[in-house]
Amino acid sequence: MIAGAERNFASAEASALHDAIHAAVGADALDQFARTIWHGFGAGAVSEDDAATLQALIDRRRPLAIGRGGVGARALGKFASRFAPRQSRRLTDQQKQAARERRRSLASSSPMPWGLCNKFSESLRAVLAIIGGEVKYSGNCDLAIDHIGALAGVCRSSVQAAIHEARRLGLIRVTERPQPGRKNLTNVITVISKEWLAWIKRGPAAHRPARIGSKISAVKKNLRRAANFLSPTNNIFEKKNGEKEFWRGSGPPDTRTRRE
């Protein structure tokens, strides 16, 4: 039984408002009744106790009215569509086994010195191995939390716990990149521990990012390697006029000049 339904109102106007509030649909209608209540109180048609009781009834009815229709419901639907709730994805047994093996492999790869490594669990060490690999090849880590978790074979909470604990110990610095009115950019994680940075630069990383540098620089690097290491099959010979001639084979063409 809603409080106020058993109350005997002092005026017929208050009783009529009570029935109308119960039948109201939408937040706009409730707002209109609230204005009517306090306008009647100012005019003396509704007593102070009745106005307080009716306002409390409106406050209890407001959460039920949201979503039935009106401007409030449309605004709530628009807000919910812009920020859709995160949906968890169920993994198969094969995917769980692959994630478990990947997590154990990263955690046992010594991603940091033992003095720091023993402060984190296996799941957290796997997350820090991904961050260390990104820092080694890119200078920092700007991957999303879900992306780091997928690479490390852990859940989202483990990634957040690893970042929080590493920041608490003074190992990393997290730079947030908010965008007013839009979805924020991913945080940038930078390693500030000199001991961990020396370890990252000195040894190999178990995580090797696929995107190292730009595509153009990678193509140029491959071309330079081909020119340096594939010289027997891509020799360069000088012509008499000084131009270069590319010849694919084990030696220069057998021309009349060469025979002589």
C-alpha positions as CSV (number, residue, x, y, z in Angstrom):
1,M,0.0,0.0,0.0
2,I,1.5,3.4,-1.0
3,A,1.8,5.9,1.7
4,G,-0.8,8.6,1.1
5,A,-3.5,6.2,-0.3
6,E,-4.9,5.8,3.3
7,R,-4.7,9.5,4.0
8,N,-7.8,11.7,4.2
9,F,-6.9,14.9,2.4
10,A,-8.1,18.2,3.7
11,S,-9.4,19.4,0.4
12,A,-11.1,17.9,-2.7
13,E,-8.3,19.4,-4.9
14,A,-5.6,17.4,-3.0
15,S,-7.7,14.2,-3.3
16,A,-8.1,14.8,-7.1
17,L,-4.4,15.4,-7.5
18,H,-3.7,12.2,-5.6
19,D,-5.8,10.1,-8.0
20,A,-4.3,11.9,-11.1
21,I,-0.8,11.2,-9.9
22,H,-1.5,7.5,-9.7
23,A,-2.8,7.5,-13.2
24,A,0.0,9.7,-14.6
25,V,2.2,8.3,-17.4
26,G,5.5,9.8,-18.2
27,A,7.9,12.1,-16.3
28,D,6.5,15.2,-17.9
29,A,3.0,14.6,-16.5
30,L,4.5,14.2,-13.0
31,D,6.4,17.4,-13.4
32,Q,3.2,19.2,-14.3
33,F,1.4,17.8,-11.3
34,A,4.2,18.9,-9.0
35,R,3.9,22.5,-10.3
36,T,0.1,22.2,-9.8
37,I,0.5,21.1,-6.2
38,W,2.8,23.9,-5.2
39,H,0.8,26.4,-7.1
40,G,-2.3,25.3,-5.2
41,F,-0.4,25.5,-2.0
42,G,0.5,29.1,-2.8
43,A,-3.1,29.8,-3.5
44,G,-4.3,28.2,-0.3
45,A,-6.2,25.3,-2.1
46,V,-3.8,22.6,-0.8
47,S,-2.5,22.5,2.7
48,E,1.1,22.1,3.5
49,D,0.8,18.5,4.8
50,D,-1.2,17.5,1.7
51,A,1.4,19.1,-0.6
52,A,4.3,17.3,1.1
53,T,2.4,14.0,0.9
54,L,1.6,14.5,-2.8
55,Q,5.2,15.5,-3.6
56,A,6.6,12.4,-1.8
57,L,4.2,10.3,-3.9
58,I,5.5,12.0,-7.1
59,D,9.1,11.2,-6.1
60,R,8.2,7.6,-5.6
61,R,6.4,7.4,-8.9
62,R,9.1,9.1,-10.9
63,P,11.4,6.0,-11.4
64,L,8.4,4.0,-12.6
65,A,7.4,6.7,-15.1
66,I,10.9,6.9,-16.7
67,G,10.8,4.6,-19.8
68,R,7.0,4.7,-20.3
69,G,7.2,7.5,-22.8
70,G,7.7,11.3,-23.0
71,V,10.8,13.4,-23.2
72,G,12.5,11.7,-20.3
73,A,12.2,8.3,-21.8
74,R,13.4,9.4,-25.2
75,A,16.5,11.1,-23.6
76,L,17.2,7.9,-21.6
77,G,17.0,5.8,-24.7
78,K,19.3,8.1,-26.6
79,F,21.8,8.1,-23.8
80,A,21.7,4.3,-23.5
81,S,22.2,3.8,-27.2
82,R,25.3,6.1,-27.2
83,F,26.9,4.2,-24.3
84,A,25.9,0.6,-24.9
85,P,26.6,-1.7,-22.0
86,R,29.7,-3.9,-22.3
87,Q,28.7,-7.5,-23.1
88,S,30.8,-10.4,-21.9
89,R,31.7,-13.0,-24.4
90,R,31.7,-16.7,-23.4
91,L,34.8,-18.6,-24.4
92,T,34.9,-22.2,-25.6
93,D,37.0,-24.7,-23.8
94,Q,39.6,-24.6,-26.5
95,Q,39.8,-20.8,-26.2
96,K,40.1,-21.0,-22.5
97,Q,43.0,-23.5,-22.8
98,A,44.8,-21.3,-25.3
99,A,44.4,-18.3,-23.0
100,R,45.7,-20.3,-20.1
101,E,48.8,-21.4,-22.0
102,R,49.4,-17.9,-23.2
103,R,49.1,-16.5,-19.7
104,R,51.5,-19.0,-18.3
105,S,54.0,-18.5,-21.0
106,L,54.0,-14.7,-20.6
107,A,54.2,-14.9,-16.8
108,S,57.2,-17.3,-16.9
109,S,59.1,-15.2,-19.5
110,S,60.6,-12.9,-16.8
111,P,59.0,-9.7,-18.0
112,M,60.8,-7.7,-15.2
113,P,63.5,-8.2,-12.6
114,W,62.9,-10.8,-9.9
115,G,62.8,-8.1,-7.2
116,L,59.7,-6.6,-8.9
117,C,58.4,-9.8,-10.5
118,N,57.7,-11.5,-7.1
119,K,55.3,-8.7,-6.2
120,F,52.8,-9.8,-8.8
121,S,50.7,-12.9,-9.4
122,E,50.8,-14.9,-12.6
123,S,48.0,-13.1,-14.2
124,L,49.4,-9.7,-13.4
125,R,52.8,-10.7,-14.6
126,A,51.3,-11.7,-18.0
127,V,49.6,-8.2,-18.2
128,L,52.9,-6.5,-17.4
129,A,54.7,-8.6,-20.1
130,I,52.3,-7.2,-22.7
131,I,52.9,-3.7,-21.4
132,G,56.7,-4.2,-21.4
133,G,56.7,-5.5,-24.9
134,E,54.7,-2.5,-26.2
135,V,57.1,-0.2,-24.3
136,K,60.2,-1.9,-25.8
137,Y,59.1,-1.6,-29.4
138,S,56.9,1.5,-29.3
139,G,58.0,3.5,-26.3
140,N,54.7,3.3,-24.5
141,C,51.5,1.2,-24.4
142,D,48.3,2.7,-25.6
143,L,46.3,-0.5,-26.0
144,A,42.8,-0.7,-24.7
145,I,42.1,-2.7,-21.5
146,D,40.2,-5.4,-23.4
147,H,43.0,-5.7,-26.0
148,I,45.6,-6.1,-23.3
149,G,43.5,-8.8,-21.6
150,A,43.0,-10.7,-24.8
151,L,46.8,-10.7,-25.5
152,A,47.6,-11.7,-22.0
153,G,44.9,-14.3,-21.7
154,V,43.3,-12.7,-18.6
155,C,40.1,-10.9,-17.8
156,R,39.5,-7.1,-17.7
157,S,39.7,-7.0,-13.9
158,S,43.1,-8.5,-13.9
159,V,44.4,-5.9,-16.4
160,Q,43.0,-3.1,-14.2
161,A,44.5,-4.7,-11.1
162,A,47.9,-5.0,-12.7
163,I,47.9,-1.3,-13.8
164,H,46.7,-0.1,-10.4
165,E,49.3,-2.1,-8.5
166,A,52.2,-1.1,-10.9
167,R,51.2,2.5,-10.6
168,R,50.9,2.3,-6.8
169,L,54.5,0.9,-6.7
170,G,55.8,3.8,-8.9
171,L,56.6,1.6,-11.9
172,I,54.4,3.2,-14.5
173,R,52.7,6.5,-15.3
174,V,49.2,6.4,-16.7
175,T,48.1,9.4,-18.9
176,E,44.4,9.8,-19.5
177,R,43.1,11.3,-22.8
178,P,39.6,12.5,-22.3
179,Q,37.5,13.9,-25.1
180,P,34.6,16.1,-24.1
181,G,31.4,15.0,-25.7
182,R,33.0,11.9,-27.2
183,K,34.4,8.6,-26.1
184,N,37.7,9.0,-24.4
185,L,40.9,7.8,-26.1
186,T,42.8,4.9,-24.5
187,N,45.2,5.7,-21.7
188,V,48.9,5.9,-22.4
189,I,51.0,3.8,-20.1
190,T,54.7,4.8,-19.7
191,V,57.3,2.9,-17.7
192,I,59.1,5.2,-15.3
193,S,61.0,2.6,-13.2
194,K,64.7,2.8,-14.2
195,E,65.3,-0.8,-13.1
196,W,62.4,-2.1,-15.3
197,L,63.4,0.1,-18.2
198,A,67.0,-1.3,-18.1
199,W,65.6,-4.8,-18.0
200,I,63.3,-4.1,-21.0
201,K,66.1,-2.6,-23.1
202,R,68.6,-5.3,-22.3
203,G,66.6,-8.5,-22.8
204,P,64.1,-9.8,-25.4
205,A,60.4,-9.5,-24.8
206,A,57.9,-12.3,-25.0
207,H,55.3,-10.0,-26.6
208,R,56.3,-8.6,-30.0
209,P,53.8,-6.1,-31.3
210,A,52.7,-6.7,-34.9
211,R,52.6,-2.9,-35.5
212,I,56.2,-1.8,-35.2
213,G,56.7,1.5,-36.9
214,S,54.8,2.5,-40.0
215,K,54.2,0.4,-43.1
216,I,56.4,2.6,-45.2
217,S,59.4,2.2,-42.9
218,A,58.9,-1.5,-42.7
219,V,58.8,-1.8,-46.5
220,K,62.0,0.3,-46.8
221,K,63.7,-1.9,-44.2
222,N,62.8,-5.0,-46.0
223,L,64.1,-3.6,-49.3
224,R,67.4,-2.7,-47.6
225,R,67.7,-6.2,-46.2
226,A,67.1,-7.7,-49.6
227,A,69.8,-5.5,-51.2
228,N,72.3,-6.4,-48.4
229,F,71.7,-10.1,-48.0
230,L,70.5,-11.2,-51.5
231,S,73.3,-9.8,-53.5
232,P,74.2,-13.1,-55.3
233,T,70.8,-13.0,-57.0
234,N,70.5,-9.3,-57.4
235,N,73.9,-8.1,-58.6
236,I,74.5,-4.5,-59.9
237,F,76.9,-4.0,-62.8
238,E,78.2,-0.9,-64.2
239,K,77.7,-0.1,-67.9
240,K,80.3,1.7,-69.9
241,N,78.3,5.0,-69.7
242,G,78.1,4.9,-65.9
243,E,74.5,3.7,-65.6
244,K,73.5,0.8,-63.3
245,E,72.0,-2.3,-64.6
246,F,70.1,-4.8,-62.4
247,W,70.7,-8.4,-63.4
248,R,68.9,-11.3,-61.7
249,G,71.3,-14.3,-61.8
250,S,74.6,-15.6,-60.6
251,G,76.7,-13.3,-62.8
252,P,76.7,-10.6,-65.5
253,P,75.4,-11.3,-69.0
254,D,77.9,-12.8,-71.4
255,T,78.3,-9.9,-73.8
256,R,80.8,-9.4,-76.5
257,T,82.7,-6.8,-74.4
258,R,83.0,-9.2,-71.5
259,R,84.3,-12.0,-73.8
260,E,87.0,-9.8,-75.0
